[in-house]
């Protein structure tokens, strides 16, 4: 993609601002929908709407390379939606199959999941659903060429909060922690979200429970490798949450977390852009996934 096109995309994203609303969300999707990768014949095999649990929303789409192989890392993606909406997408949707397609192109197994929503299903339902999807994938990974020991979980916004909750809670790991957790513009300290209506739909309004519902302390003490991102045009709440991760991580460990700052991006653009010519994140994710055997050795 040439410089003029990149400059145009940057201007369009900047013009949408950093406050979440229908205009920003629809505008960002309109930018990236024409650029999203589509499955091509012979490129990857897609199996849709596999049930990983009993609820109608316990569904996942599986993307794998067409070539025979074994021991491939598995990348699970958890969509956002303010805890109360969102879906993994279907065969005619540009998102979030773009992430599964990209994963298959990188010789990974991609799994894009849908989960139960608030307010009908409150904390810790999201993290429990991530755990259920991971358990299903581990049980079925080998038949699809995946490595059950190399399951990486990624999510954006509310999806990142669910990934964080799962990664930070050993009882959800089924005796085996995930190989890594990737959190795009997430929420980690619920005590800072008392006035956030979307967060209240999931975490409730009893602020005395918020410290125990916060994932940040568990992430810091966990051995699960973590990769965080924050975008230039993220809303202030998510900027603050990223700053808290850096602050608390440094205070506890004397080192910085893996925190990527994504210039020219807004709250949802990083996930929508994966696999497109304007993708600035996927190589970082691939490097993080590839690093696991080195760190585990």
Secondary structure, DSSP 8 states (H G I E B T S, - for coil): --HHHHHHHHHHHHHH-SS-SHHHHHHHHHHHHTTS----TTTEEEEEEEESSSSTT-EEEEEEESS---SEEEEEEE--STTT------TT-STTHHHHHHHHHTT-EEEEEE---TTTS-TTHHHHHHHHHHHHHHHHTGGGTEEEEEEEEEEETHHHHHHHHHHT-GGGSTTS--SEEEEES----GGG-TT-HHHHHHH-S-GGGHHHH-SHHHHHH--S-EEEEEEEE--HHHHHHHHHHHHHHHHHHSS--EEEEEEEEETTHHHHHTTSTT--SHHHHHHHHHHHHHHH-
